[in-house]
Amino acid sequence: MTAAAPDIDDVEQIVTEVFGSFLGGDDESLPMRGPDTEGDSPVTATVSITGGWDGHVVFGCSTTASRSAAAVLLMMGADELAEADVADAVGELANMIGGNIKSLLPGPSALTLPMVSVGGGAMHMPSSTEAVRLDLLWQGEPVRVSVWASNSDTQEGSTS
């Protein structure tokens, strides 16, 4: 049986710590819980966790948030950033958040390299169920972190 995913408070604490450590530690630069947002994030990065727990961590944000985060992480002006810079920065945020979430789960386990989508489009997690969804605002921009648990244990023997 697959272990339970971390709860929303654990995920929020991890995101706050990652943002505080890497994107600025003052209260105004930390993400705050925001309203549930509809639709897809235009910039999304996913890491998968396999081992004692199987699933995915998805980090998504607006284009403005992704460029702002990349500028801080890469110590560059927002106007100097290439699309690859933004993708690298968002992928690194997903990697840091995913790694911290992995540390809460039973091991041994492994974390994949991030897969990044810039420009939108729906992200599908086949054979997985969203276990945690955290909608945040960072610098007034929407940010979403979700944790998807593999439901392969419940799919065994199913033909659909």
N, CA and C of each residue as an Amber inpcrd file, in Angstrom:
protein
   480
   0.8560000  -1.1900000   0.0000000   0.0000000   0.0000000   0.0000000
   0.8890000   1.2370000   0.0000000   0.5800000   2.2110000  -0.8070000
   1.3470000   3.4420000  -0.9010000   1.0540000   4.3310000   0.3010000
   2.1010000   4.9360000   0.8420000   1.9570000   5.8360000   1.9870000
   1.2030000   7.0970000   1.5780000   0.6310000   7.7550000   2.5680000
  -0.1270000   8.9880000   2.3210000   0.8110000  10.1170000   1.9030000
   0.2880000  11.0160000   1.0940000   1.0250000  12.2070000   0.6790000
   1.1360000  13.1630000   1.8590000   2.0890000  14.0820000   1.8190000
   2.1630000  15.0870000   2.8790000   0.9060000  15.9490000   2.8650000
   0.5980000  16.5820000   3.9980000  -0.6080000  17.4070000   4.0370000
  -0.3100000  18.8240000   3.5520000  -1.3630000  19.5960000   3.3810000
  -1.2430000  20.9360000   2.8050000  -0.3850000  21.8570000   3.6720000
  -0.4380000  21.6850000   4.9920000   0.3770000  22.5290000   5.8660000
   1.8630000  22.2290000   5.6930000   2.2180000  20.9470000   5.5180000
   3.6140000  20.5820000   5.2600000   4.0880000  21.2030000   3.9480000
   3.2590000  21.1110000   2.9190000   3.6290000  21.6560000   1.6100000
   3.7810000  23.1740000   1.7000000   2.8690000  23.8350000   2.3980000
   2.9680000  25.2930000   2.5340000   4.2430000  25.6820000   3.2700000
   4.5970000  24.9570000   4.3110000   5.8210000  25.2620000   5.0570000
   7.0510000  25.0970000   4.1710000   7.0790000  24.0260000   3.3750000
   8.2090000  23.7990000   2.4750000   8.3190000  24.9170000   1.4470000
   7.2020000  25.2850000   0.8330000   7.2280000  26.3430000  -0.1820000
   7.6900000  27.6550000   0.4480000   7.2020000  27.9730000   1.6340000
   7.6010000  29.2030000   2.3220000   9.0960000  29.1950000   2.6090000
   9.6300000  28.0530000   3.0430000  11.0610000  27.9600000   3.3300000
  11.8990000  28.0910000   2.0640000  11.4810000  27.4390000   0.9860000
  12.2210000  27.5310000  -0.2740000  12.1920000  28.9670000  -0.7960000
  11.0250000  29.5720000  -0.8250000  10.9310000  30.9570000  -1.3100000
  11.7250000  31.8970000  -0.4070000  11.6260000  31.7140000   0.9060000
  12.3560000  32.5680000   1.8380000  13.8600000  32.4440000   1.6770000
  14.3350000  31.2320000   1.4580000  15.7780000  31.0010000   1.3340000
  16.3380000  31.4490000  -0.0070000  15.5830000  31.2510000  -1.0750000
  16.1400000  31.4710000  -2.4030000  15.5920000  32.6860000  -3.1420000
  14.4290000  33.2030000  -2.7000000  13.8330000  34.3350000  -3.4030000
  13.6620000  35.5580000  -2.5120000  14.2410000  35.5430000  -1.3410000
  14.1610000  36.6830000  -0.4380000  13.3910000  36.3330000   0.8050000
  13.9040000  36.7290000   1.9520000  13.3350000  36.2890000   3.2120000
  12.4290000  37.2630000   3.9250000  12.1760000  38.4480000   3.3760000
  11.3000000  39.3640000   4.1210000   9.8430000  38.9640000   3.9390000
   9.0150000  39.4060000   4.8760000   7.6140000  38.9790000   4.8910000
   6.8810000  39.2910000   3.5880000   7.2220000  40.3860000   2.9280000
   6.5290000  40.7610000   1.7020000   6.9130000  39.8850000   0.5180000
   8.0540000  39.1860000   0.6070000   8.4840000  38.3530000  -0.5150000
   8.0860000  36.8900000  -0.3420000   7.4880000  36.5530000   0.7960000
   7.0560000  35.1790000   1.0080000   5.6740000  34.9640000   0.3920000
   5.4270000  33.7710000  -0.1190000   4.0990000  33.5110000  -0.6890000
   3.0470000  33.4350000   0.4020000   1.8400000  33.8310000   0.0510000
   0.7060000  33.7740000   0.9720000  -0.4010000  32.9780000   0.3040000
  -1.1860000  32.2700000   1.1030000  -2.2950000  31.5100000   0.5160000
  -3.1940000  32.4520000  -0.2560000  -3.5280000  32.0290000  -1.4410000
  -4.3770000  32.8460000  -2.2920000  -5.6490000  32.0960000  -2.6230000
  -6.4850000  32.7200000  -3.4160000  -7.7270000  32.0500000  -3.8170000
  -7.4120000  30.9150000  -4.7730000  -8.2710000  29.8950000  -4.7980000
  -8.1190000  28.8370000  -5.7880000  -8.2020000  29.4750000  -7.1580000
  -7.2840000  29.1170000  -8.0130000  -7.2770000  29.6810000  -9.3550000
  -7.7340000  28.6180000 -10.3390000  -8.4430000  29.0370000 -11.3190000
  -8.9290000  28.1260000 -12.3530000  -7.9340000  28.1080000 -13.5030000
  -7.9260000  27.0210000 -14.2110000  -7.1050000  26.9230000 -15.4060000
  -5.6870000  26.4860000 -15.1040000  -4.8890000  26.4890000 -16.1440000
  -3.5150000  26.0290000 -16.0570000  -2.5670000  27.1870000 -15.8380000
  -1.4250000  26.8800000 -15.2500000  -0.3630000  27.8660000 -15.1020000
   0.4280000  27.8790000 -16.4000000   0.7710000  29.0620000 -16.9020000
   1.5080000  29.1080000 -18.1640000   2.9250000  28.5500000 -18.0770000
   3.5060000  28.5100000 -16.8680000   4.8400000  27.9520000 -16.6850000
   4.7300000  26.8860000 -15.6030000   5.0850000  25.6510000 -15.9440000
   4.8860000  24.5310000 -15.0410000   6.1160000  23.6320000 -15.0520000
   6.4870000  23.1480000 -13.8710000   7.5720000  22.1680000 -13.7670000
   7.1000000  21.0170000 -12.8870000   7.4860000  19.8170000 -13.2740000
   7.0810000  18.6070000 -12.5640000   8.2980000  17.7640000 -12.2440000
   8.3400000  17.2560000 -11.0080000   9.3140000  16.2390000 -10.6260000
   8.5310000  15.0360000 -10.1180000   9.0620000  13.8660000 -10.3450000
   8.4110000  12.6420000  -9.8790000   9.2270000  12.0250000  -8.7610000
   8.5250000  11.4010000  -7.8340000   9.1430000  10.6970000  -6.7140000
   8.7710000   9.2280000  -6.8650000   9.7750000   8.3560000  -6.7760000
   9.5200000   6.9210000  -6.8510000  10.2450000   6.2220000  -5.7240000
   9.6640000   5.1650000  -5.2380000  10.2650000   4.3870000  -4.1600000
   9.2220000   3.9880000  -3.1510000   9.4310000   4.4010000  -1.8870000
   8.4860000   4.1010000  -0.8220000   7.1430000   4.7800000  -1.0330000
   7.1210000   5.8260000  -1.8290000   5.9080000   6.5430000  -2.2160000
   6.1100000   6.9330000  -3.6640000   5.0810000   6.8050000  -4.4640000
   5.1630000   7.1570000  -5.8810000   4.1930000   8.2860000  -6.1870000
   4.6840000   9.2960000  -6.8550000   3.8200000  10.3970000  -7.2460000
   4.6100000  11.5190000  -7.8960000   3.9900000  12.6790000  -7.9450000
   4.5630000  13.8300000  -8.6470000   4.3460000  15.0940000  -7.8240000
   5.2630000  16.0290000  -7.9750000   5.1160000  17.3620000  -7.4110000
   5.1230000  18.3300000  -8.5930000   4.1010000  19.1610000  -8.6620000
   3.9580000  20.0980000  -9.7720000   4.0030000  21.5150000  -9.2200000
   4.8830000  22.3270000  -9.7830000   4.9930000  23.7460000  -9.4390000
   4.5830000  24.5320000 -10.6690000   3.6110000  25.4110000 -10.5250000
   3.1660000  26.2210000 -11.6480000   2.9980000  27.6630000 -11.2230000
   3.2000000  28.5640000 -12.1660000   3.0500000  29.9820000 -11.8440000
   2.7850000  30.7840000 -13.1150000   2.4640000  32.0400000 -12.8950000
   2.2410000  32.9470000 -14.0190000   3.5710000  33.2500000 -14.7100000
   3.4800000  33.7630000 -15.9170000   4.6840000  34.1650000 -16.6420000
   5.4390000  35.2390000 -15.8820000   4.7080000  36.1980000 -15.3050000
   5.3560000  37.2680000 -14.5330000   6.0910000  36.7060000 -13.3260000
   5.4470000  35.7960000 -12.5870000   6.0970000  35.1860000 -11.4160000
   7.3230000  34.3810000 -11.8310000   7.2260000  33.6680000 -12.9390000
   8.3650000  32.8520000 -13.3840000   9.5540000  33.7320000 -13.7570000
   9.2920000  34.8520000 -14.4060000  10.3820000  35.7580000 -14.7910000
  10.9760000  36.4490000 -13.5670000  10.1260000  36.8160000 -12.6200000
  10.6250000  37.4490000 -11.3920000  11.4900000  36.4780000 -10.5950000
  11.0310000  35.2430000 -10.4790000  11.8000000  34.2330000  -9.7420000
  13.1220000  33.9510000 -10.4420000  13.0890000  33.8290000 -11.7600000
  14.3210000  33.5780000 -12.5080000  15.3110000  34.7260000 -12.3470000
  14.8190000  35.9480000 -12.3640000  15.7060000  37.1060000 -12.1980000
  16.4160000  37.0660000 -10.8500000  15.6820000  36.7080000  -9.7870000
  16.2810000  36.6300000  -8.4590000  17.2610000  35.4610000  -8.3800000
  16.8310000  34.2860000  -8.8070000  17.6840000  33.0990000  -8.7180000
  18.9650000  33.2340000  -9.5320000  18.8520000  33.8130000 -10.7110000
  20.0000000  33.9110000 -11.6060000  20.7370000  35.2450000 -11.4920000
  20.2370000  36.1110000 -10.6100000  20.8360000  37.4350000 -10.3900000
  21.0280000  38.1850000 -11.7140000  19.9220000  38.2450000 -12.4730000
  19.9080000  38.9300000 -13.7570000  18.7090000  39.8590000 -13.7980000
  18.7400000  40.7960000 -14.7000000  17.5820000  41.6320000 -14.9370000
  16.5260000  40.8340000 -15.6810000  15.2550000  41.0990000 -15.3860000
  14.1660000  40.3640000 -16.0420000  14.2340000  40.5120000 -17.5620000
  14.7200000  41.6560000 -18.0520000  14.8120000  41.8830000 -19.4920000
  15.9750000  41.1260000 -20.1330000  16.8930000  40.5890000 -19.3210000
  18.0370000  39.8330000 -19.8280000  17.7520000  38.3350000 -19.9700000
  16.6360000  37.8830000 -19.4340000  16.3550000  36.4580000 -19.3640000
  15.8820000  35.8820000 -20.6840000  16.4510000  34.7460000 -21.0420000
  15.9560000  33.9700000 -22.1780000  14.9170000  32.9800000 -21.6510000
  14.1140000  32.4200000 -22.5480000  13.1120000  31.4330000 -22.1350000
  13.7630000  30.2530000 -21.4150000  14.9560000  29.8570000 -21.8540000
  15.6700000  28.7470000 -21.2130000  16.0490000  29.0920000 -19.7710000
  16.3840000  30.3610000 -19.5110000  16.6970000  30.7860000 -18.1450000
  15.4780000  30.6370000 -17.2450000  14.3340000  31.0450000 -17.7540000
  13.0840000  30.9510000 -16.9950000  12.7560000  29.4800000 -16.7330000
  12.8990000  28.6540000 -17.7530000  12.6210000  27.2220000 -17.5880000
  13.5650000  26.5990000 -16.5640000  14.8400000  26.9540000 -16.6120000
  15.8000000  26.4230000 -15.6330000  15.4320000  26.8320000 -14.2160000
  15.0540000  28.0830000 -14.0280000  14.7250000  28.5800000 -12.6890000
  13.4690000  27.9170000 -12.1390000  12.4400000  27.8000000 -12.9550000
  11.2000000  27.1650000 -12.5070000  11.4490000  25.6810000 -12.2400000
  12.2480000  25.0440000 -13.0680000  12.6100000  23.6500000 -12.8320000
  13.3710000  23.4790000 -11.5260000  14.2470000  24.4020000 -11.2240000
  14.9990000  24.3280000  -9.9740000  14.0880000  24.5300000  -8.7710000
  13.1180000  25.4300000  -8.8540000  12.1530000  25.5850000  -7.7590000
  11.3680000  24.3000000  -7.5390000  10.9200000  23.6720000  -8.6220000
  10.2000000  22.3930000  -8.4920000  11.1080000  21.3420000  -7.8730000
  12.3730000  21.3270000  -8.2660000  13.3360000  20.3690000  -7.7380000
  13.5410000  20.5630000  -6.2290000  13.6850000  21.8100000  -5.8000000
  13.8890000  22.0820000  -4.3670000  12.6450000  21.7350000  -3.5530000
  11.4900000  22.1220000  -4.0510000  10.2380000  21.8080000  -3.3460000
  10.0240000  20.2980000  -3.3290000  10.2020000  19.6420000  -4.4720000
  10.0350000  18.1980000  -4.5580000  10.9980000  17.4370000  -3.6690000
  12.2400000  17.8950000  -3.6060000  13.2270000  17.2400000  -2.7480000
  12.8620000  17.3270000  -1.2830000  12.3440000  18.4740000  -0.8830000
  11.9170000  18.6300000   0.5050000  10.6810000  17.7880000   0.8120000
   9.7630000  17.7010000  -0.1350000   8.5850000  16.8410000   0.0520000
   9.0260000  15.3780000   0.1260000   9.9710000  14.9860000  -0.7310000
  10.4970000  13.6130000  -0.7170000  11.0440000  13.2510000   0.6550000
  11.6650000  14.2110000   1.3240000  12.2590000  13.9300000   2.6390000
  11.2100000  13.5980000   3.7020000   9.9480000  13.9650000   3.4610000
   8.8650000  13.6530000   4.4000000   8.2670000  12.2630000   4.1730000
   8.6020000  11.6510000   3.0600000   7.9650000  10.4000000   2.6430000
   8.8570000   9.2060000   2.9750000   8.2580000   8.0240000   3.0270000
   9.0700000   6.8410000   3.3140000  10.0690000   6.5880000   2.1970000
  11.2060000   6.0710000   2.5620000  12.2480000   5.7980000   1.5900000
  12.5400000   4.3170000   1.5440000  13.4980000   3.9300000   0.7910000
  14.2830000   4.8270000  -0.0520000  13.4500000   5.2950000  -1.2450000
  13.7960000   6.4610000  -1.7390000  13.0880000   6.9880000  -2.8920000
  14.0250000   7.8420000  -3.7290000  13.6080000   8.1100000  -4.9330000
  14.4050000   8.8980000  -5.8730000  13.5420000  10.0170000  -6.4450000
  14.2070000  11.0940000  -6.8200000  13.5560000  12.2580000  -7.4160000
  14.0770000  12.4090000  -8.8370000  13.1630000  12.5520000  -9.7980000
  13.5850000  12.7360000 -11.1840000  14.0450000  14.1730000 -11.4150000
  14.6840000  14.3760000 -12.5380000  14.9690000  15.7310000 -12.9890000
  13.6470000  16.3870000 -13.3680000  13.5620000  17.7100000 -13.2580000
  12.2970000  18.3770000 -13.5870000  12.0140000  18.3830000 -15.0890000
  10.7340000  18.3040000 -15.3980000  10.2440000  18.5290000 -16.7620000
   9.5050000  19.8580000 -16.7130000   9.8200000  20.7580000 -17.6420000
   9.2680000  22.1160000 -17.6140000   8.4920000  22.3890000 -18.8880000
   7.3320000  23.0450000 -18.7150000   6.5080000  23.4840000 -19.8290000
   6.3450000  24.9960000 -19.7240000   6.7730000  25.7040000 -20.7580000
   6.6210000  27.1560000 -20.8020000   5.6180000  27.4790000 -21.8900000
   4.5830000  28.2190000 -21.5410000   3.6010000  28.6170000 -22.5360000
   2.2420000  27.9920000 -22.3450000   2.0710000  27.2880000 -21.2660000
   0.7440000  26.7480000 -20.9650000   0.5220000  25.3790000 -21.5370000
  -0.7100000  24.9930000 -21.4900000  -1.0830000  23.6500000 -21.9060000
  -1.3560000  22.8140000 -20.6730000  -2.3280000  21.9700000 -20.7730000
  -2.7320000  21.1620000 -19.6270000  -1.6660000  20.1240000 -19.3040000
  -1.4200000  19.9580000 -18.0180000  -0.5000000  18.9420000 -17.5290000
  -1.3570000  17.7780000 -17.0420000  -1.1170000  16.5900000 -17.5600000
  -1.8980000  15.4170000 -17.1750000  -1.0270000  14.4570000 -16.3980000
  -1.5890000  13.8950000 -15.3550000  -0.8960000  12.9130000 -14.5260000
  -1.6780000  11.6010000 -14.6010000  -1.4330000  10.7970000 -15.6210000
  -2.1840000   9.5470000 -15.7440000  -1.9690000   8.6590000 -14.5200000
  -3.0000000   7.9580000 -14.1380000  -2.9550000   7.0150000 -13.0150000
  -2.5240000   7.6730000 -11.7090000  -2.8340000   8.9400000 -11.5470000
  -2.5180000   9.6690000 -10.3260000  -3.7160000  10.5000000  -9.9080000
  -3.7680000  10.7710000  -8.6220000  -4.8370000  11.5780000  -8.0550000
  -4.2170000  12.7540000  -7.3070000  -4.7740000  13.9320000  -7.5200000
  -4.2780000  15.0990000  -6.8150000  -4.5740000  14.9460000  -5.3180000
  -3.5210000  14.9180000  -4.5030000  -3.6570000  14.7310000  -3.0540000
  -3.6010000  16.0610000  -2.3080000  -2.8320000  17.0190000  -2.8330000
  -2.6920000  18.3380000  -2.2070000  -2.6580000  19.3670000  -3.3250000
  -3.3970000  20.4460000  -3.1130000  -3.3480000  21.5780000  -4.0490000
  -3.2700000  22.8360000  -3.2150000  -2.2050000  23.5800000  -3.4160000
  -1.9540000  24.7920000  -2.6510000  -1.8520000  25.9630000  -3.6250000
  -2.8350000  26.8570000  -3.5610000  -2.8260000  28.0640000  -4.3880000
  -2.2790000  29.2020000  -3.5530000  -1.2780000  29.8800000  -4.1090000
  -0.5800000  30.9490000  -3.4000000  -0.5400000  32.2050000  -4.2620000
  -0.2430000  33.2990000  -3.5930000   0.0960000  34.5420000  -4.2820000
   1.5080000  34.9130000  -3.8560000   2.3480000  35.1860000  -4.8420000
   3.7060000  35.6450000  -4.5800000   3.9050000  36.9070000  -5.4010000
   4.2110000  37.9920000  -4.7160000   4.3290000  39.3060000  -5.3620000
   3.0740000  39.6060000  -6.1800000   1.9320000  39.1940000  -5.6520000
   0.6590000  39.4600000  -6.3020000   0.3440000  38.5550000  -7.4780000
   1.1820000  37.5800000  -7.7420000   1.0130000  36.6800000  -8.8860000
   0.6420000  35.2770000  -8.4130000  -0.1840000  34.5540000  -9.1860000
  -0.5850000  33.2090000  -8.7760000   0.5360000  32.1830000  -8.9110000
   0.6260000  31.3540000  -7.8850000   1.5710000  30.2410000  -7.8350000
   0.7890000  29.0340000  -7.3220000   1.0040000  27.8780000  -7.9060000
   0.3160000  26.6710000  -7.4460000   1.3340000  25.5500000  -7.2610000
   1.1990000  24.8570000  -6.1450000   1.9720000  23.6480000  -5.9070000
   0.9760000  22.5360000  -5.6540000   1.1100000  21.4440000  -6.3920000
   0.2300000  20.3050000  -6.1630000   1.0650000  19.0380000  -6.0550000
   0.5400000  18.1270000  -5.2630000   1.1670000  16.8270000  -5.0670000
   0.1820000  15.7800000  -5.5680000   0.6430000  14.9280000  -6.4550000
  -0.1870000  13.8970000  -7.0780000   0.3180000  12.5370000  -6.6320000
  -0.5440000  11.7510000  -6.0460000  -0.1950000  10.4100000  -5.5930000
  -0.5630000   9.3880000  -6.6640000   0.3490000   8.4760000  -6.9310000
   0.0620000   7.3950000  -7.8680000  -1.0540000   6.5420000  -7.3040000
  -1.9940000   6.2020000  -8.1450000  -3.0520000   5.3020000  -7.7060000
  -2.8970000   3.9310000  -8.3500000  -1.6470000   3.5460000  -8.6400000
  -1.3850000   2.2560000  -9.2840000  -1.8440000   1.0870000  -8.4270000
  -1.7870000   1.2380000  -7.0960000  -2.2680000   0.1710000  -6.2170000
  -3.7560000  -0.0680000  -6.4110000  -4.4960000   0.9910000  -6.6510000
  -5.9460000   0.8320000  -6.8290000  -6.2810000   0.4730000  -8.2620000
  -5.3260000   0.6480000  -9.1780000  -5.5750000   0.3450000 -10.5800000
  -5.3200000  -1.1260000 -10.9160000  -4.6120000  -1.8470000 -10.0410000
  -4.2980000  -3.2430000 -10.3390000  -5.5910000  -4.0190000 -10.5590000
  -5.5940000  -4.7520000 -11.6030000  -6.7550000  -5.5740000 -11.9080000
  -7.8510000  -4.8140000 -12.6310000  -7.6750000  -3.5110000 -12.7980000
  -8.6700000  -2.7120000 -13.5070000  -8.3590000  -2.7500000 -14.9970000
  -9.3660000  -2.7580000 -15.8080000  -9.1550000  -2.7640000 -17.2500000
  -9.3110000  -1.3850000 -17.8560000  -9.6890000  -0.3820000 -17.0610000
  -9.8630000   0.9430000 -17.6350000  -8.7210000   1.8510000 -17.3150000
